């Protein structure tokens, strides 16, 4: 593995580590929030809303995907997606350091929020 490949590999590992840390922070925040009855109700309301939204989106996409227009659009979308994928790979390589920095900031803010909620 070349030095550049090792740097890219390490960057991806660190991005993965930050996503894991963010997940842990979110889980802790939800757990802490869940300990309060009022927060528990708010979280349940949010969950119900998210489930309803997901159900509506699923139903709409199922209905829309069966039309002839949707079938034609699928072909066009696939072509556009391939073009976007090629361009996106380059953009992603350039965005990695910024993503990593943003994930660190979000994780730090979540940790502060959890600390305030626990007090």
C-alpha positions in Angstrom: 0.0 0.0 0.0 1.4 3.4 -0.9 1.7 6.2 1.5 -1.2 8.1 -0.1 -3.4 5.0 0.1 -2.5 4.6 3.8 -3.5 8.2 4.5 -6.8 7.7 2.7 -7.4 4.4 4.5 -6.6 6.1 7.9 -8.9 9.0 7.1 -11.8 6.5 6.3 -11.1 4.7 9.6 -11.3 8.0 11.4 -14.5 8.9 9.7 -15.9 5.5 10.8 -14.7 6.1 14.3 -16.4 9.5 14.4 -19.7 8.0 13.1 -19.4 5.4 15.9 -18.8 8.1 18.5 -21.7 10.1 17.1 -23.9 7.1 17.3 -22.9 6.5 20.9 -23.5 10.1 21.8 -27.0 10.0 20.2 -27.8 6.8 22.0 -26.7 8.4 25.3 -28.7 11.5 24.6 -31.8 9.5 23.9 -31.3 7.3 26.9 -30.8 10.3 29.1 -33.9 12.0 27.6 -35.9 8.8 28.0 -35.4 8.8 31.8 -37.8 11.8 32.1 -41.5 11.0 31.6 -42.0 14.3 29.8 -39.1 13.7 27.5 -40.2 10.1 27.0 -43.6 11.4 25.7 -41.8 13.9 23.4 -39.5 11.1 22.1 -42.5 8.9 21.5 -44.4 11.6 19.7 -41.3 12.2 17.5 -41.0 8.4 16.9 -44.7 8.2 15.9 -44.2 11.1 13.5 -41.2 9.6 11.9 -42.9 6.2 11.5 -45.9 7.9 9.9 -43.7 9.9 7.5 -41.8 6.8 6.5 -45.0 4.9 5.9 -46.4 7.7 3.7 -43.1 8.0 1.7 -43.1 4.2 1.2 -46.6 4.2 0.0 -46.1 7.1 -2.4 -42.9 5.6 -3.9 -44.6 2.2 -4.3 -47.5 3.8 -6.2 -45.3 6.1 -8.3 -42.9 3.4 -9.3 -45.5 1.4 -11.2 -46.4 4.1 -13.8 -44.9 4.1 -17.3 -43.5 7.6 -16.6 -41.7 6.3 -13.6 -40.2 3.4 -15.6 -38.8 5.9 -18.2 -37.5 8.1 -15.5 -35.7 5.2 -13.8 -33.6 4.8 -16.9 -32.8 8.5 -17.0 -32.1 8.6 -13.3 -29.7 5.6 -13.7 -27.7 7.5 -16.4 -27.7 10.7 -14.3 -26.7 8.7 -11.2 -23.7 7.2 -13.0 -22.5 10.7 -14.0 -23.1 12.0 -10.6 -21.2 9.1 -9.0 -18.1 9.8 -11.0 -18.2 13.5 -10.1 -19.2 12.7 -6.5 -16.1 10.5 -6.0 -13.8 13.4 -6.6 -15.9 15.7 -4.4 -16.1 13.2 -1.6 -12.3 12.9 -1.5 -12.1 16.6 -1.2 -14.9 16.7 1.5 -13.5 14.0 3.8 -11.5 16.4 6.0 -14.4 18.7 6.3 -16.8 15.9 7.1 -14.5 14.6 9.8 -14.2 18.0 11.4 -18.0 18.5 11.3 -18.6 15.1 12.9 -16.2 15.9 15.7 -18.0 19.2 16.4 -21.4 17.5 16.3 -20.2 14.8 18.7 -18.7 17.4 21.0 -21.9 19.4 21.1 -23.9 16.2 21.8 -21.6 15.4 24.7 -22.2 18.9 26.1 -26.0 18.4 25.7 -25.8 15.0 27.4 -23.8 16.5 30.3 -26.3 19.3 30.8 -29.2 16.8 30.7 -27.6 14.6 33.2 -27.1 17.5 35.7 
